[in-house]
């Protein structure tokens, strides 16, 4: 149970006790962030520092990165659904799973060349899973249900995607300068201005390539939720919002990664 070790390392609420089918945690006196909060330079720096520390956590269990294992599991499930609702079924049938699989395999190969470090990742660092107490200047990550060993680039890229909020307004995602501000505080929390341009560029390429994986991950997840979830949310539309953004960003991100790899002689 990762939460036991994360709590001991100072993340989230304190774990006060565990019983048969649940647990008791301390109350966090703080407010949940909104997507627009994550853009604020001071909070972005704090999130980056906290994520640096989070990625140092040693959690017992398998250290195999879960990203592609999970995505292909989602793909298998998402590609064999059937909806009783005729309208949902009609929309579902417009998805080309052959195309999606081709995209997954291409992206898996490209991200593999980037040698992103494997860390214990949060994997769902949206604004609702970050809390802040402004008076005490304390920031908390919460809700570790998706936590697993995974690629550093995925955790950071996925966090940047979440600047868009549930409405998926991707114009709100951080630009290169805002990302570099985050990377400086992530790579060297005590001396952010000593981070080299080479290290900034490498992490920029890594995070932006893995952002694409974030879109595919949550797009496929959404299709499964459209069938399984009791929550009243238009998950099928959410699939298209994420998948279309993947397609929109793909060429730019692939070119960025391929150019970087050819310069560094690893393509």
C-alpha positions in Angstrom: 0.0 0.0 0.0 1.9 3.0 -1.3 0.0 5.5 0.8 1.6 4.2 4.0 5.1 4.9 2.6 4.1 8.2 1.0 2.5 9.3 4.3 5.7 8.3 6.2 7.7 10.4 3.7 5.5 13.4 4.4 3.1 13.4 1.4 -0.6 14.0 1.7 -2.6 13.6 4.9 -1.0 11.7 7.8 -2.2 8.0 7.9 -3.7 7.6 11.3 -4.9 4.0 11.0 -5.9 1.2 8.7 -8.8 -1.2 9.1 -10.4 -4.0 7.1 -11.7 -2.1 4.1 -10.5 1.5 4.7 -8.2 3.9 6.6 -8.3 7.1 8.7 -6.2 10.1 7.6 -5.6 13.5 9.2 -7.5 16.6 8.1 -5.5 18.9 5.8 -6.2 22.5 6.5 -5.8 23.8 3.0 -7.7 24.6 -0.2 -7.8 22.7 -3.4 -6.1 24.4 -6.4 -7.9 25.5 -9.5 -6.4 24.9 -13.0 -5.5 28.7 -13.2 -3.6 28.5 -9.9 -1.1 26.1 -11.4 0.0 28.8 -13.8 1.1 31.2 -11.0 4.9 31.3 -11.0 5.2 30.9 -7.2 2.8 27.9 -7.0 4.4 26.4 -10.2 7.8 26.5 -8.5 6.4 24.9 -5.3 4.7 22.2 -7.3 8.0 21.5 -9.1 9.9 21.3 -5.9 7.4 19.0 -4.3 7.4 16.8 -7.4 11.2 16.6 -7.3 10.9 15.3 -3.7 8.0 13.0 -4.6 10.0 11.4 -7.3 12.7 10.5 -4.8 10.3 8.4 -2.8 11.2 4.7 -2.5 8.1 2.6 -2.5 8.3 -1.2 -2.2 6.9 -3.3 -5.0 7.5 -3.6 -8.8 9.6 -0.8 -10.3 8.5 -1.6 -13.8 7.0 1.5 -15.4 3.3 1.1 -15.8 2.5 3.5 -18.6 2.4 1.2 -21.6 1.2 -1.8 -19.7 -1.8 0.4 -18.6 -2.4 2.0 -22.0 -2.5 -1.3 -23.8 -4.8 -2.8 -21.2 -7.1 0.2 -21.7 -6.8 -0.2 -25.4 -7.9 -3.9 -25.3 -10.9 -3.0 -23.1 -11.9 0.2 -25.0 -11.7 -1.5 -28.4 -14.3 -4.2 -27.5 -17.1 -2.2 -25.9 -20.8 -2.2 -26.8 -23.3 0.5 -25.8 -27.0 -0.2 -25.3 -27.5 3.5 -26.0 -27.8 3.7 -29.8 -26.4 7.3 -30.1 -23.4 6.3 -27.9 -22.8 3.2 -30.0 -23.0 5.2 -33.2 -20.4 7.7 -32.0 -18.2 4.9 -30.6 -18.2 3.2 -34.0 -16.6 6.3 -35.6 -13.4 5.5 -33.6 -10.7 3.8 -35.7 -9.0 1.5 -33.2 -6.6 0.4 -35.9 -5.4 4.0 -36.2 -5.2 4.4 -32.4 -3.1 1.2 -32.1 -0.7 2.5 -34.8 -0.4 5.8 -32.9 0.3 3.9 -29.6 3.1 1.8 -31.1 4.7 4.8 -32.8 4.7 6.8 -29.6 5.9 4.0 -27.5 8.9 3.5 -29.8 9.7 7.3 -29.8 9.4 7.8 -26.0 11.6 4.7 -25.5 14.5 6.5 -27.2 14.3 9.4 -24.7 15.4 7.2 -21.8 13.1 9.0 -19.3 14.1 8.1 -15.7 11.6 5.7 -13.9 10.4 7.2 -10.7 7.5 6.7 -8.3 5.0 8.9 -10.1 1.7 10.5 -9.0 0.2 10.0 -12.5 -2.8 12.2 -11.9 -1.5 15.6 -10.8 -4.5 17.7 -11.7 -5.4 20.8 -9.8 -7.9 18.9 -7.7 -5.2 16.7 -6.3 -3.0 19.6 -5.1 -3.9 21.6 -2.0 -2.3 24.8 -0.6 -2.4 26.6 2.8 -1.3 30.1 1.8 -0.8 31.3 5.4 1.6 28.5 6.2 2.9 28.5 2.6 2.5 24.7 2.5 1.6 22.6 -0.5 0.2 19.1 -0.4 -0.3 16.4 -3.1 -3.3 14.2 -2.4 -5.1 11.2 -3.9 -2.5 8.6 -4.8 -4.8 6.0 -6.3 -3.0 6.2 -9.7 0.4 6.3 -8.2 3.0 3.8 -9.6 6.5 3.5 -10.9 6.4 5.3 -14.2 8.3 7.6 -16.5 9.3 11.0 -15.1 8.4 12.6 -18.4 4.8 11.3 -18.2 4.2 12.6 -14.7 5.4 16.1 -15.7 3.8 16.1 -19.2 0.5 14.9 -17.8 0.6 17.6 -15.1 1.1 20.3 -17.9 -1.9 18.9 -19.8 -4.0 19.4 -16.7 -3.6 23.2 -16.9 -6.4 22.9 -19.5 -8.9 21.7 -16.8 -11.9 19.4 -17.6 -13.0 21.7 -20.3 -9.8 20.9 -22.2 -8.9 24.5 -23.0 -5.4 23.7 -24.2 -4.6 27.4 -24.8 -4.0 27.5 -21.0 -1.2 25.0 -21.1 2.2 26.3 -20.2 4.4 27.8 -22.9 8.1 27.1 -23.1 9.2 29.9 -20.7 6.6 28.7 -18.1 7.7 25.1 -18.6 11.4 26.1 -18.1 10.5 28.0 -14.9 8.9 24.7 -13.7 11.9 22.6 -14.9 14.5 24.8 -13.1 12.7 24.3 -9.7 12.2 20.6 -10.4 15.8 19.9 -11.4 17.6 22.0 -8.8 15.1 23.1 -6.1 17.8 25.0 -4.1 19.6 26.6 -7.1 17.1 26.9 -9.9 19.1 29.4 -11.8 22.1 27.1 -12.1 20.3 24.6 -14.3 22.0 24.3 -17.7 20.4 25.1 -21.0 21.1 21.5 -22.1 19.3 20.1 -19.1 16.3 22.4 -19.7 16.1 21.4 -23.4 16.3 17.7 -22.6 13.5 17.8 -20.1 11.4 20.1 -22.4 11.6 17.5 -25.1 10.9 14.6 -22.7 7.9 16.2 -21.1 6.4 17.4 -24.3 6.7 14.0 -26.0 5.1 12.3 -23.0 2.3 14.9 -23.0 1.1 13.0 -26.1 1.0 9.7 -24.1 -1.1 11.6 -21.5 -3.7 12.4 -24.1 -3.9 8.7 -25.3 -4.0 7.4 -21.8 -6.9 9.5 -20.6 -8.7 9.2 -24.0 -8.8 5.4 -23.8 -9.6 5.6 -20.1 -12.6 7.9 -20.9 -14.1 5.4 -23.4 -14.1 2.7 -20.7 -15.7 5.2 -18.2 -18.4 5.9 -20.8 -19.4 2.3 -20.4 -18.7 1.7 -16.7 -19.0 4.9 -14.8 -22.2 5.9 -12.9 -21.1 9.6 -13.0 -23.1 11.9 -15.3 -20.3 13.1 -17.5 -19.9 13.0 -21.3 -16.9 10.7 -21.4 -17.3 9.9 -25.1 -16.9 13.6 -26.0 -13.9 13.7 -23.6 -12.3 10.9 -25.6 -12.5 13.0 -28.7 -11.2 16.1 -26.9 -8.1 14.3 -25.8 -7.5 12.2 -29.0 -8.0 15.3 -31.2 -5.5 17.3 -29.1 -3.1 14.4 -29.5 -3.4 14.5 -33.3 -3.1 18.3 -33.3 0.1 18.2 -31.3 1.7 15.1 -32.7 3.7 16.5 -35.6 5.2 19.3 -33.5 6.1 17.0 -30.6 7.5 14.2 -32.8 9.6 16.7 -34.8 10.9 18.2 -31.6 11.9 14.8 -30.2 13.4 13.5 -33.5 15.4 16.7 -34.0 16.7 16.4 -30.4 17.6 12.7 -30.8 19.5 13.2 -34.0 21.5 16.1 -32.5 22.3 13.9 -29.5 23.1 10.9 -31.6 20.6 8.5 -30.1 18.0 8.2 -32.8 
